Amino acid sequence: MDLTEHLKLAVPLIQAPMAGVATPALAAAVSNAGGIGSLGVGATDAVDAHAMIVKLRSRTDRAFNVNLFVHGGAKADPAREAAWLERLAPLFAAFDAVPPTKLQTIYRSFNDDPAMLAMLLETTPPAISFHFGLPSAEIIARGRVDVIRS
């Protein structure tokens, strides 16, 4: 059975998850039209991702996809980071903005987010896909979900 049959898609189309841009309304519209709508939740936390899934489910009874970022952790390099901040300082000044004093990771990897895994196990989306890598085989087995590589 292929993915189209498994998810009962009328159209073999997967809407790009576009973290921070794709909304539950967009994903529901794509799913309702016969494709698979997607939510990109890599730029949010488990609480907000849960709310997005609930809102999406209230708008469609069709299959949809939830996409997560699975990237390696950042390696701190204080000298390099200080050089970037110094180089960017004039750009911040041009907009009357205060640059950060140090760089920090803004997106948490699914590998480091047990709350996101717990939320997915609770909400059981029809499909889950990953950007930048894959979680461990153990996590995939716990979720018993289809993996769509993106």
Secondary structure, 3 states (H helix, E strand, C coil): CCHHHHCCCCCCCECCCCCCCCCHHHHHHHHHCCCEEEEECCCCCHHHHHHHHHHHHHHCCCCEEEEEECCCCCCCCHHHHHHHHHHHHHHHHHCCCCCCCCCCCCCCCHHHCHHHHHHHHHHCCCEEEEECCCCCHHHHHHHCCCEEEC
